[in-house]
Amino acid sequence: MSTPKKTTKATKEAKATKSVKVASKAAPKAAAAKTAAPKTPAKKAAPKKVAAKTEEKAAPAKKAAVKAPAKKVSPKATKKDLKDVVFNVYSPDSNSVEVAGEFNNWTPAKMKKGEQGVWSIKLKLAAGTYQYKFVFDGSWEIDQANPDRVPDGQGGENSVKNV
């Protein structure tokens, strides 16, 4: 039986140096191949990693901003606090009618046309006072059937709904 050869630290270093020499001889050929070859997707992945690290460093700054005292906001109404509110408007000649107001960030909500040209929509709203307008085929107008109005800040008026 033969005994296994013991690898010394000096032997490991010699092998490492030898592999470096072999790699350095091949380096000019590899550099020439890299310049001739098109860029690979692997090189494009590197900037993404750098960006991710940058975002990680920026994250603590955002956390610090969150720690600043926030304005007191009234709690949102629960589902049982919401009331059904129906908006109706008579417009038999309109192709589309929508309602927009403070309750939906002034984003027009489509209404359904019912019998005899009455358009309606049922919304669930919390108690309060809301300004609104109807949108008839793209034209914003007040609710003629509701006498409660306030200035809209643009020379016109908004209708007011108390819930």
N, C-alpha and C positions, 0 to 999 in steps of 0.2 A: 504494500500500500504506500502510496506517496502522500506526503503531507501537503495540505493546501498552502499556497504561497501567501505570505502575509503582505498586505499592502500598507506601505508606510506613507506618511504624510508627504515625504519627498517624492515618492512614486506618483501619488495623485497629482501633485503640482506639475510634475514633468509631463504627465498625460494631458493635463489642462493646457499647458504651454504648447504642446504639439498640436492640439486641436485648434488653438488660436492661430498658429502659423498656417495650418491647412486652410482655415477660414479666410485668412488675410490674402492668401494666394488666389482664392476664388472670388474675392471681393471685387476686383476690377471687372471681371466678367459679369458678375451680378449687377454691378452699377450700370454697365452698358445695356444689359437686358432690361433694366428698369426704365431707362430713358426711352428705349424703343417701344416698350409695351405701354398700352393705354392704362390710365388710372384704374385701380380696382376699387370695388365698393368698400373694401376694408379701410382704405384711406379716408373715405368719406365718413365712416363711423366714428373716427377719432374726434372730430369737432363736436359731435353730439355729446360725447362723454365730457368734454371740457365745458360745454354749455350746461350740462346737468350739474357739474360741480359748482359752476357760477351761481346757478339757481339755488343750490343748497346754501351757499354763503349768504345769499340775499334773503333767504327765508327768516333768519333771526330778526332782521330789521322789520319785517312785516309783523312778526309776533310782538315786537315792542309796540308797534302802532295799535295793536289790538288791546294792549293793556291800558291804554289811555281811557279815562272815564268816558263812558257812553252817555248820550242823552237819554233821559227817561222817556220811555215809550209806553203808552197804555197797552195793556195786554189785548191780544186778538180775541175776538168774540168766538165762543165755542159754537158748534153746530146748533145746539138747542137755544142759543141766544139770537140766532139769525131768524129773520121773519121773511115770509114770502111777500114779495112786492111785485105787482103786475103793472106794466106800462102798456097803455093802449093808445092808439091813434088812428083816426079815420083818414084813409088816403087810398081810395079805390083805383086811382089812375097811376099810382107809383108802381114801378117794377121791383124796387127793393126799398125797405125801410129798416133802419138800424137805430139803436139808442147808444149814446156815449155819454159818460159822465165821470164824476169823481170816484164812483164805485168800481169802475173798470179802467182807470187811468186814461180816460178819454179815448179808449179803443172801441170803435163801433162794434156792437153785438147785433147780429142779425135777428130780426123779428119775423114771426110767421104771419102770413096773411090768412085771415079767417073769413067767415061769411060776411057778405055785404061790405067788403073793403076795409075791415078793421084789422089792423096789424097789432100783434101783442107779443109780449115776452114776460116770463116769470123769472125773477131773480131772487136770491136769498141775500138779504142785506142786514147788517147790524144796525141797531138803533142809532139815529143821527140824522143830520141834514145833508143832503147831497144835491149838487148842481148837475144839470144834464141838458142835453139837446137831442133832438131827433135828426137823423140823416136821411133825407128823401132823395133817392137816386144821386147821391153824392153831394147834395146841398144841405148844409147844417142850418137847422131852424129851431126856434123855441117851441114848446108845447102850447099851442093856442088855447087848449082847454084848461090850462093851469094858470091862474092869475098870479101865483107866487113866483117872483122873478128878482134877480139881482144883476147888477152890471157885470159884464164878462171881462172887463179890462181892455177891450178892443173896440169900444164904441157901441157894442151891442148888449144883449142880455142873455142870461142863462135861466132856464126854468129851475125851480127848487122843489125837491121832494123831501118831506119830513117823514121819517120812519119811526 
